[in-house]
Amino acid sequence: MPERTERDWDDDTEYHAALARAERLTRFGMRTMSGVTVLIILAILSPLLLIALFVLMVLGMNF
């Protein structure tokens, strides 16, 4: 175990490093959730838009 000095009690480098890692992971998690949300919305809306386009094409042919 490393030798402790009198000034070790105010050494916050480990705390700041852990905080930086936590912030990076939080940003990564938020970006991941945002990307998945966009993919889900696209997966839901794409078929609906294709159906609407097909209906408009069919209705347009009848007139």
Buried (B, 14 or more C-beta within 10 A) or exposed (E): EEEEEEEEEEEEEEEEEEEEEEEEEEEEEEEEEEEEEEEEEEEEEEEEEEEEEEEEEEEEEEE
